Amino acid sequence: MTKLEQIEKSVAELNGEELEAFSEWFDAFQTARWDRQIKADGTAGKLDKLAADALADFRSGRTRQL
């Protein structure tokens, strides 16, 4: 059995309260992981073109208020 299969089996066996607690933990885990990735991408300059494009659109009036 793979590690993923073991995790799936364990999650499937959780009761409602345990599943809710796991879901909250996993959501926080994924959020922190996403935040670290965005920070790393920003530091590496991977978002620079997107930011420049957005600023150019804003300065040329090609944006609208949300």
C-alpha positions in Angstrom: 0.0 0.0 0.0 1.4 3.4 -0.9 1.7 6.3 1.5 -1.2 8.1 -0.3 -3.4 5.0 -0.1 -2.7 4.8 3.7 -3.6 8.4 4.1 -6.8 8.0 2.1 -7.8 5.0 4.2 -7.1 6.8 7.4 -9.1 9.8 6.4 -12.0 7.7 5.3 -12.1 6.1 8.8 -12.3 9.5 10.6 -15.5 10.3 12.4 -17.3 13.6 11.8 -15.5 15.5 14.5 -12.1 14.2 13.5 -12.7 14.9 9.8 -13.7 18.5 10.6 -10.5 19.0 12.6 -8.4 17.4 9.9 -10.1 19.5 7.2 -9.3 22.7 9.2 -5.7 21.6 9.7 -5.3 20.7 6.0 -6.7 24.0 4.9 -4.3 25.9 7.1 -1.4 23.6 5.8 -2.3 24.3 2.2 -2.7 28.1 2.8 0.8 28.2 4.4 2.2 26.2 1.6 0.7 28.6 -1.0 1.9 31.6 0.9 5.5 30.2 0.9 5.3 29.5 -2.8 4.0 33.0 -3.6 6.7 34.6 -1.5 9.4 32.5 -3.1 8.1 33.3 -6.6 8.0 37.0 -5.8 11.5 36.9 -4.4 12.7 35.1 -7.5 11.2 37.7 -9.8 8.7 35.3 -11.3 5.8 37.7 -10.7 7.5 40.8 -12.1 6.1 40.6 -15.6 2.6 40.1 -14.2 3.0 43.1 -12.0 4.4 45.2 -14.8 1.5 44.2 -17.1 -1.1 45.0 -14.5 0.5 48.5 -13.9 0.6 49.2 -17.6 -3.1 48.2 -17.9 -3.9 50.5 -15.0 -1.9 53.4 -16.3 -3.5 53.1 -19.7 -7.0 53.0 -18.3 -7.7 49.4 -19.3 -8.9 48.5 -15.8 -12.1 48.9 -13.9 -13.0 49.2 -10.3 -14.2 46.0 -8.6 
